[in-house]
């Protein structure tokens, strides 16, 4: 599902216009992005949790040259699925 398809479905489900649905969805995404950039997690009970996780530094191998390279530590966004969503997909 693409973003325009998602926005159309949200508008249809909520009875709002597509423009209003787009404003709400964009505001929600910006809020989630802002919270994650501060290091906070965002939890929707039953749906899941967005969180920032630390990835440790590690040694990798360049597949082309077989040379060892150092991969630095970094932060990555992770999503942990909630029970209700997991059950509805299964």
C-alpha positions as semicolon CSV with decimal commas, in nm:
position;residue;x (nm);y (nm);z (nm)
1;X;0,000;0,000;0,000
2;X;0,142;0,336;-0,099
3;X;0,103;0,656;0,101
4;X;-0,170;0,797;-0,129
5;X;-0,363;0,468;-0,102
6;X;-0,319;0,477;0,276
7;X;-0,442;0,838;0,293
8;X;-0,746;0,754;0,081
9;X;-0,831;0,461;0,311
10;X;-0,789;0,677;0,624
11;X;-1,014;0,944;0,473
12;X;-1,275;0,684;0,381
13;X;-1,266;0,514;0,722
14;X;-1,276;0,835;0,925
15;X;-1,519;1,027;0,703
16;X;-1,266;1,311;0,667
17;X;-1,145;1,468;0,346
18;X;-0,824;1,342;0,186
19;X;-0,656;1,675;0,269
20;X;-0,752;1,648;0,637
21;X;-0,640;1,286;0,649
22;X;-0,305;1,385;0,497
23;X;-0,255;1,658;0,758
24;X;-0,330;1,418;1,043
25;X;-0,111;1,135;0,909
26;X;0,180;1,373;0,838
27;X;0,148;1,524;1,187
28;X;0,149;1,176;1,343
29;X;0,456;1,070;1,145
30;X;0,640;1,391;1,235
31;X;0,555;1,340;1,602
32;X;0,688;0,983;1,594
33;X;1,003;1,099;1,413
34;X;1,058;1,378;1,668
35;X;1,020;1,142;1,963
36;X;1,260;0,888;1,812
37;X;1,519;1,155;1,733
38;X;1,516;1,250;2,104
39;X;1,571;0,884;2,196
40;X;1,217;0,825;2,323
41;X;1,007;0,526;2,225
42;X;0,651;0,546;2,090
43;X;0,410;0,273;2,200
44;X;0,067;0,193;2,060
45;X;-0,087;-0,074;2,284
46;X;-0,184;-0,378;2,078
47;X;-0,013;-0,242;1,764
48;X;0,353;-0,215;1,857
49;X;0,642;0,000;1,974
50;X;0,885;0,213;1,776
51;X;1,218;0,250;1,955
52;X;1,580;0,346;1,900
53;X;1,837;0,073;1,955
54;X;2,214;0,096;1,978
55;X;2,407;-0,118;1,734
56;X;2,754;-0,213;1,854
57;X;3,065;-0,156;1,647
58;X;3,175;-0,465;1,459
59;X;3,420;-0,596;1,204
60;X;3,291;-0,675;0,857
61;X;3,439;-0,799;0,532
62;X;3,427;-0,617;0,200
63;X;3,289;-0,889;-0,031
64;X;3,467;-0,748;-0,333
65;X;3,821;-0,727;-0,189
66;X;3,784;-0,967;0,108
67;X;3,944;-0,691;0,317
68;X;3,835;-0,652;0,681
69;X;3,664;-0,324;0,760
70;X;3,548;-0,164;1,084
71;X;3,179;-0,083;1,099
72;X;3,117;0,190;1,358
73;X;2,847;0,180;1,626
74;X;2,522;0,353;1,538
75;X;2,162;0,401;1,640
76;X;1,886;0,228;1,445
77;X;1,507;0,247;1,455
78;X;1,334;-0,078;1,548
79;X;0,969;-0,182;1,559
80;X;0,845;-0,444;1,803
81;X;0,506;-0,587;1,700
82;X;0,222;-0,586;1,953
83;X;0,017;-0,895;2,034
84;X;-0,307;-0,779;1,871
85;X;-0,133;-0,697;1,540
86;X;0,068;-1,018;1,549
87;X;-0,248;-1,224;1,607
88;X;-0,443;-1,047;1,329
89;X;-0,166;-1,113;1,076
90;X;-0,124;-1,477;1,176
